[in-house]
Amino acid sequence: MIDQRTTDIDLRWRASPLALALATCAAVALAAALIGARWQPVVFAAPLLGALVSLGWQRPSPTVRVHAEPGLVRCFEGEQVRLALWATADDGTPVGLTFSTAAGASIDVAGDPSGRIELVLSAERWGRYPITVRVDVVARGGLLAGRAVLGYPVVADVFVFPVAPAQSTALPRTELLDRLGTHMTRHVGRGVEYGGIRAYVPGDQLRTVNWPVSARRGGLHVTERLSERAADVIVVVDTYDQPPGPATQATERTVRGAVQVVQSALRNGDRAGVVALGGQPRWMGADIGRRQFYRVLDAILGAGDGHETTTGTLVPRAAIPPGAVVVAFSTLLDTDFALALIDLCRRGHVVVAVDVLDGAPFDDLDDPLIARMWSMQRAFMYRDMRTIGVDIVLWSNEASSTDGPLDQVMQLVPRRRRAAARR
């Protein structure tokens, strides 16, 4: 079933060009009659004045609704999507539509015999592209003209999702949950990788007996296998307002990195979720499957209503399952976001922050002393956060332009044992 969005229009009514022309002609005729003391111009103005006076006898102003089908469209970068727009009035009055969208999107228009406007939209960069329209309608016998520009709520929403690189992103090296998965561990269990040979003890399954070794050693020996476990991966995205300049440009790496981590986790059979802090905080709990990938994209861009919303500056406890690995993408310029990461570390989670800010957040920085001071300040922040338990790695602009950079950056994260949660 195709989703259809209907928006009621609150029109602003004013005198139409026809009413202004009638009033102007009547005024000129009456003025000529007064100045020239002649009755003929009055006869000319009488029907014009009658048309204007008939305004109160005309049919009431119509109620206009704008329809969009579908009302919410999702696609990836470079893809084309189609949607239909049309407007209806309760008395059948013709309605004119003029539409527009955000910069960066290309729109092709195709007419429809039924009166609909078929739009074909595509965008090369991820983001939200709301469809806004201007409505023009005449009423009261053409004497009134109504106009409305729909800015919010918008008629239709087009969300363009980013395309993540195909490279697999490694998780921080830590103790994983005791759940069947694809990540190799050093724990002995049910797996396929060789873990060692030991003597047989009562209770071992006969299928694990290594008969060649048992024959050589004169006693039963079994083959141990290393277990393969799964993880819960939660991506925390910094959506706080950033200062203009390099910090704003770093948003591109924030979103693409978050999508890449989620995509890699779901491909490996792990559960993945997302938390967006800043503005209106929202989150999507950890789950598996292909549909979860699109739910996470919705939560990152704020599309639809399938995600949960919250208040405050900390990550809700319901959004982070016990023992989850947290990967955060941020410019680390907002103190509230840093405090949220520290709170997650105190709960016992392994927290890794990816710094997407390349250099200082200033435009046209020519003074080398200021650049050096900024670099030292960031190094001190890295040290302080690492002492607390939050590991920070830098994902620079140069690294993001190469193949598989995020995976190489994540390899720099040191191994940490999971700390006990603090109450």
C-alpha positions as CSV (number, residue, x, y, z in Angstrom):
1,M,0.0,0.0,0.0
2,I,1.4,3.4,-1.1
3,D,1.6,6.0,1.6
4,Q,-0.4,9.1,0.8
5,R,0.1,12.4,2.6
6,T,-2.7,15.0,2.6
7,T,-2.1,18.6,3.8
8,D,-4.8,21.1,4.5
9,I,-4.0,24.6,3.2
10,D,-4.5,27.8,5.1
11,L,-4.8,30.3,2.3
12,R,-4.2,34.0,2.5
13,W,-7.0,35.8,0.6
14,R,-6.6,39.1,-1.2
15,A,-8.2,41.0,-4.1
16,S,-7.6,39.3,-7.4
17,P,-6.3,41.1,-10.5
18,L,-9.8,41.0,-11.9
19,A,-11.3,42.7,-8.8
20,L,-8.5,45.4,-8.9
21,A,-9.2,46.0,-12.6
22,L,-12.9,46.4,-12.0
23,A,-12.4,48.7,-9.1
24,T,-9.9,50.8,-11.0
25,C,-12.2,51.2,-14.0
26,A,-15.2,52.0,-11.8
27,A,-13.2,54.6,-9.9
28,V,-11.9,56.3,-13.1
29,A,-15.5,56.4,-14.6
30,L,-17.0,57.9,-11.4
31,A,-14.2,60.5,-11.3
32,A,-14.8,61.4,-14.9
33,A,-18.6,61.7,-14.2
34,L,-17.9,64.1,-11.3
35,I,-15.4,66.2,-13.0
36,G,-17.3,66.5,-16.3
37,A,-20.8,66.6,-14.7
38,R,-21.9,63.9,-17.1
39,W,-24.2,60.8,-16.5
40,Q,-22.7,58.5,-19.2
41,P,-19.7,57.4,-17.2
42,V,-22.0,56.5,-14.3
43,V,-23.8,54.1,-16.6
44,F,-20.5,52.6,-17.6
45,A,-19.4,52.1,-13.9
46,A,-22.7,50.6,-12.7
47,P,-22.1,47.1,-13.9
48,L,-18.6,47.2,-12.6
49,L,-19.8,48.2,-9.2
50,G,-22.5,45.5,-9.3
51,A,-19.9,42.9,-10.0
52,L,-17.8,44.1,-7.0
53,V,-20.9,44.2,-4.8
54,S,-21.8,40.6,-5.7
55,L,-18.8,39.4,-3.7
56,G,-21.0,38.6,-0.8
57,W,-23.4,36.6,-2.9
58,Q,-20.8,34.3,-4.5
59,R,-20.1,30.8,-3.3
60,P,-17.9,30.5,-0.1
61,S,-14.2,30.3,-0.4
62,P,-13.1,26.7,-1.1
63,T,-11.1,24.4,1.2
64,V,-7.9,23.3,-0.6
65,R,-5.9,20.2,0.1
66,V,-2.6,19.2,-1.3
67,H,-1.9,15.5,-1.8
68,A,1.4,13.7,-2.2
69,E,1.8,10.0,-3.1
70,P,3.9,8.7,-1.5
71,G,4.4,11.3,1.3
72,L,7.7,9.9,2.5
73,V,10.3,8.6,0.0
74,R,13.6,7.0,0.7
75,C,16.4,6.3,-1.7
76,F,20.2,6.1,-1.9
77,E,22.6,8.6,-3.5
78,G,22.3,8.8,-7.3
79,E,19.0,6.9,-7.4
80,Q,15.8,8.3,-8.9
81,V,12.5,8.3,-7.1
82,R,9.1,9.2,-8.4
83,L,6.2,10.9,-6.5
84,A,3.0,12.5,-7.5
85,L,1.6,15.9,-6.4
86,W,-1.9,17.2,-6.9
87,A,-4.3,19.6,-5.2
88,T,-8.1,19.5,-4.8
89,A,-10.7,22.0,-3.8
90,D,-14.0,21.0,-2.2
91,D,-16.0,23.0,-4.8
92,G,-14.0,21.8,-7.8
93,T,-12.1,25.1,-8.3
94,P,-8.9,24.7,-10.3
95,V,-5.8,25.0,-8.2
96,G,-2.3,26.0,-9.4
97,L,0.8,24.4,-7.9
98,T,4.4,25.6,-8.0
99,F,6.9,23.3,-6.3
100,S,10.5,23.5,-5.1
101,T,13.0,21.5,-3.0
102,A,16.4,22.0,-1.3
103,A,19.5,22.8,-3.3
104,G,21.4,19.8,-4.5
105,A,18.5,17.8,-6.0
106,S,17.5,17.7,-9.6
107,I,13.8,17.4,-10.5
108,D,12.2,16.4,-13.8
109,V,8.5,17.1,-14.3
110,A,6.1,14.9,-16.2
111,G,2.4,15.9,-16.7
112,D,-0.5,13.5,-16.2
113,P,-3.9,13.6,-17.8
114,S,-5.6,13.3,-14.4
115,G,-4.2,16.6,-13.3
116,R,-1.3,15.2,-11.2
117,I,2.3,16.4,-11.4
118,E,4.7,13.5,-11.6
119,L,8.1,14.4,-10.2
120,V,11.4,12.4,-10.8
121,L,13.9,13.5,-8.1
122,S,17.5,12.5,-7.6
123,A,20.4,13.8,-5.5
124,E,24.1,13.1,-5.4
125,R,24.5,13.8,-1.7
126,W,22.7,12.3,1.2
127,G,20.3,14.4,3.2
128,R,16.7,15.5,3.5
129,Y,15.1,17.1,0.5
130,P,11.6,18.4,1.5
131,I,9.2,19.2,-1.3
132,T,7.5,22.5,-0.7
133,V,4.7,24.0,-2.9
134,R,3.0,27.3,-3.6
135,V,-0.7,27.1,-4.0
136,D,-2.7,29.7,-6.1
137,V,-6.5,29.6,-6.3
138,V,-9.3,32.1,-7.2
139,A,-12.7,32.2,-5.5
140,R,-15.9,34.3,-5.1
141,G,-16.4,34.5,-8.9
142,G,-12.8,35.3,-9.5
143,L,-12.8,38.4,-7.2
144,L,-10.5,36.9,-4.6
145,A,-7.1,35.2,-5.0
146,G,-5.7,32.9,-2.4
147,R,-2.1,32.0,-2.0
148,A,-0.1,29.8,0.4
149,V,3.5,28.7,0.5
150,L,3.9,25.5,2.4
151,G,7.2,25.5,4.2
152,Y,6.3,23.5,7.3
153,P,4.7,21.0,7.3
154,V,6.1,20.1,3.9
155,V,4.0,18.3,1.3
156,A,6.4,15.4,0.9
157,D,9.8,14.3,2.3
158,V,12.6,12.7,0.3
159,F,15.4,11.2,2.3
160,V,18.6,10.3,0.5
161,F,20.7,7.8,2.3
162,P,24.5,7.7,2.1
163,V,26.2,4.8,0.3
164,A,28.7,3.2,2.6
165,P,32.0,1.7,1.4
166,A,32.0,-2.1,0.9
167,Q,35.0,-2.6,3.1
168,S,34.5,-4.5,6.4
169,T,35.2,-2.5,9.5
170,A,36.9,-4.2,12.4
171,L,35.4,-3.9,15.9
172,P,37.5,-2.8,18.9
173,R,39.3,-5.8,20.3
174,T,37.5,-6.8,23.6
175,E,35.8,-9.6,25.3
176,L,32.7,-10.5,23.2
177,L,29.3,-11.8,24.4
178,D,28.9,-15.5,24.8
179,R,26.7,-15.8,21.8
180,L,27.2,-17.7,18.6
181,G,28.7,-15.4,15.9
182,T,31.5,-14.9,13.4
183,H,34.2,-13.2,15.4
184,M,37.1,-15.5,16.3
185,T,38.1,-15.5,20.0
186,R,40.7,-17.3,22.1
187,H,38.0,-19.1,24.2
188,V,37.6,-22.8,23.8
189,G,34.1,-23.7,22.6
190,R,32.2,-24.8,19.5
191,G,33.9,-23.5,16.4
192,V,35.9,-24.6,13.4
193,E,39.4,-23.2,14.2
194,Y,41.9,-25.4,15.8
195,G,42.5,-24.6,19.5
196,G,44.7,-27.4,20.8
197,I,44.9,-31.1,21.9
198,R,44.1,-32.3,25.5
199,A,43.5,-35.6,27.2
200,Y,40.0,-37.0,27.2
201,V,37.8,-36.4,30.2
202,P,34.4,-38.0,31.0
203,G,31.7,-36.0,29.3
204,D,33.6,-35.1,26.1
205,Q,31.7,-35.9,22.9
206,L,33.1,-38.8,21.0
207,R,33.1,-36.8,17.8
208,T,35.8,-34.6,19.2
209,V,38.2,-37.5,19.8
210,N,41.3,-37.1,17.7
211,W,41.9,-40.8,16.8
212,P,45.4,-40.4,15.1
213,V,46.8,-38.6,18.2
214,S,45.1,-41.0,20.6
215,A,46.7,-43.9,18.7
216,R,50.2,-42.4,18.9
217,R,49.9,-41.4,22.6
218,G,48.2,-44.6,23.7
219,G,45.2,-42.8,25.3
220,L,42.1,-40.9,24.2
221,H,42.7,-37.2,23.3
222,V,40.3,-34.7,22.0
223,T,40.7,-31.7,19.7
224,E,39.7,-28.3,21.1
225,R,38.1,-25.6,18.9
226,L,38.1,-21.9,19.4
227,S,34.7,-20.4,19.8
228,E,33.2,-17.8,17.4
229,R,31.1,-15.1,19.2
230,A,28.8,-12.2,18.3
231,A,28.7,-8.6,19.5
232,D,26.2,-5.8,20.0
233,V,27.4,-2.7,18.2
234,I,25.9,0.7,19.0
235,V,26.9,3.7,17.0
236,V,26.6,7.1,18.6
237,V,26.4,10.0,16.2
238,D,27.1,13.6,17.2
239,T,24.2,15.8,15.8
240,Y,24.9,18.9,17.8
241,D,25.2,22.2,16.0
242,Q,28.7,22.7,14.7
243,P,30.6,26.0,14.1
244,P,30.9,27.0,10.4
245,G,34.0,25.8,8.6
246,P,35.9,22.5,8.9
247,A,33.6,21.3,11.7
248,T,30.5,21.5,9.5
249,Q,32.4,19.7,6.7
250,A,33.2,16.9,9.0
251,T,29.5,15.9,9.2
252,E,30.0,14.1,6.0
253,R,32.5,11.7,7.6
254,T,30.3,11.4,10.7
255,V,27.4,10.0,8.8
256,R,29.3,7.8,6.3
257,G,31.4,6.3,9.1
258,A,28.3,5.5,11.2
259,V,26.7,3.8,8.2
260,Q,29.8,1.8,7.4
261,V,30.1,0.5,10.9
262,V,26.5,-0.5,11.1
263,Q,26.6,-2.1,7.6
264,S,29.7,-4.1,8.6
265,A,28.3,-5.3,11.9
266,L,25.0,-6.5,10.3
267,R,26.9,-8.3,7.6
268,N,28.9,-10.2,10.2
269,G,25.7,-11.3,12.0
270,D,26.0,-8.9,14.9
271,R,23.3,-6.8,16.4
272,A,23.5,-3.1,15.6
273,G,21.8,0.1,16.7
274,V,22.3,3.8,16.7
275,V,21.9,6.8,19.0
276,A,21.9,10.4,17.7
277,L,22.7,13.0,20.4
278,G,22.0,16.6,19.9
279,G,18.9,18.6,19.0
280,Q,16.1,16.1,19.3
281,P,17.9,12.9,20.6
282,R,16.7,9.7,19.0
283,W,17.8,6.1,19.0
284,M,17.1,2.7,17.5
285,G,17.7,-0.4,19.6
286,A,20.1,-3.2,18.6
287,D,18.7,-5.8,16.2
288,I,19.8,-8.0,13.3
289,G,18.8,-8.3,9.7
290,R,18.6,-6.3,6.5
291,R,15.6,-4.3,7.6
292,Q,17.5,-3.1,10.7
293,F,20.0,-1.4,8.3
294,Y,17.2,0.8,6.9
295,R,15.8,1.4,10.3
296,V,19.2,2.7,11.4
297,L,19.4,5.0,8.4
298,D,16.0,6.4,9.3
299,A,17.1,7.1,12.8
300,I,20.3,8.8,11.7
301,L,18.5,11.2,9.3
302,G,15.3,11.4,11.4
303,A,13.1,9.9,8.7
304,G,9.7,8.4,9.6
305,D,8.6,7.6,13.1
306,G,10.0,4.1,13.6
307,H,12.7,5.2,16.0
308,E,12.5,6.3,19.7
309,T,12.9,9.9,20.8
310,T,14.2,11.0,24.2
311,T,15.3,14.1,26.1
312,G,18.5,15.1,27.9
313,T,22.1,14.8,26.9
314,L,23.0,11.2,28.0
315,V,22.4,8.0,26.1
316,P,19.3,6.2,27.4
317,R,20.0,3.0,29.2
318,A,17.3,1.2,27.1
319,A,19.2,2.1,23.9
320,I,22.5,0.3,25.0
321,P,22.2,-3.5,25.7
322,P,24.5,-4.9,28.4
323,G,28.0,-5.6,27.1
324,A,27.6,-3.6,23.9
325,V,30.5,-2.1,22.0
326,V,30.0,1.7,21.5
327,V,31.6,3.4,18.5
328,A,31.0,7.2,18.4
329,F,31.6,9.6,15.6
330,S,32.1,13.3,16.6
331,T,34.1,16.4,16.2
332,L,34.5,16.3,20.0
333,L,33.8,20.0,20.3
334,D,30.7,19.7,22.4
335,T,31.1,19.1,26.1
336,D,27.8,17.3,26.5
337,F,28.7,14.7,23.9
338,A,32.0,14.0,25.7
339,L,30.2,13.6,29.0
340,A,27.8,11.2,27.4
341,L,30.7,9.0,26.3
342,I,32.2,9.1,29.8
343,D,28.9,8.0,31.2
344,L,28.8,5.0,28.8
345,C,32.3,4.1,29.9
346,R,31.3,4.2,33.6
347,R,28.4,1.8,32.8
348,G,31.0,-0.8,31.7
349,H,30.9,-0.5,27.9
350,V,33.9,-0.4,25.6
351,V,33.8,3.0,24.1
352,V,35.7,4.2,21.0
353,A,35.4,7.7,19.7
354,V,36.3,8.5,16.1
355,D,37.4,12.1,15.8
356,V,36.3,13.3,12.4
357,L,37.6,16.9,12.8
358,D,40.6,17.4,10.6
359,G,42.8,20.1,12.1
360,A,41.5,23.2,13.9
361,P,37.9,24.3,13.5
362,F,38.9,27.7,12.1
363,D,38.9,29.0,8.5
364,D,42.0,30.5,7.0
365,L,44.3,29.6,9.9
366,D,47.7,31.1,8.9
367,D,49.3,31.5,12.3
368,P,51.4,28.3,13.0
369,L,51.5,29.1,16.7
370,I,47.7,28.8,17.0
371,A,47.7,25.6,15.0
372,R,50.4,24.2,17.3
373,M,48.5,25.2,20.4
374,W,45.3,23.6,19.1
375,S,47.1,20.4,18.3
376,M,48.6,20.2,21.8
377,Q,45.1,20.8,23.3
378,R,43.6,18.0,21.3
379,A,46.5,15.7,22.4
380,F,45.9,16.5,26.0
381,M,42.2,15.8,25.5
382,Y,43.0,12.4,23.9
383,R,45.2,11.5,26.9
384,D,42.6,12.6,29.5
385,M,39.8,10.6,27.8
386,R,42.0,7.6,27.4
387,T,42.7,7.7,31.1
388,I,39.0,7.6,31.9
389,G,38.5,4.7,29.5
390,V,37.4,6.3,26.2
391,D,39.8,5.6,23.4
392,I,40.0,8.2,20.6
393,V,41.3,7.7,17.1
394,L,41.6,10.4,14.4
395,W,40.0,9.9,11.1
396,S,41.4,12.7,9.0
397,N,40.3,14.0,5.6
398,E,43.3,12.6,3.9
399,A,42.5,9.1,5.2
400,S,38.9,9.2,4.3
401,S,39.7,9.7,0.6
402,T,41.6,6.3,0.4
403,D,40.2,2.8,0.2
404,G,39.1,1.2,3.4
405,P,40.4,4.0,5.7
406,L,38.0,3.5,8.6
407,D,39.1,-0.1,9.0
408,Q,42.7,1.0,9.2
409,V,41.8,3.6,11.8
410,M,39.9,1.1,13.9
411,Q,42.9,-1.2,14.0
412,L,44.7,1.4,16.1
413,V,42.3,0.9,19.0
414,P,44.1,-0.9,21.9
415,R,42.6,-4.0,23.4
416,R,40.6,-3.4,26.5
417,R,39.0,-5.8,28.9
418,R,35.4,-5.1,29.6
419,A,35.1,-3.2,32.9
420,A,32.4,-4.0,35.5
421,A,29.5,-1.7,35.3
422,R,29.3,1.0,38.0
423,R,26.0,1.7,39.6
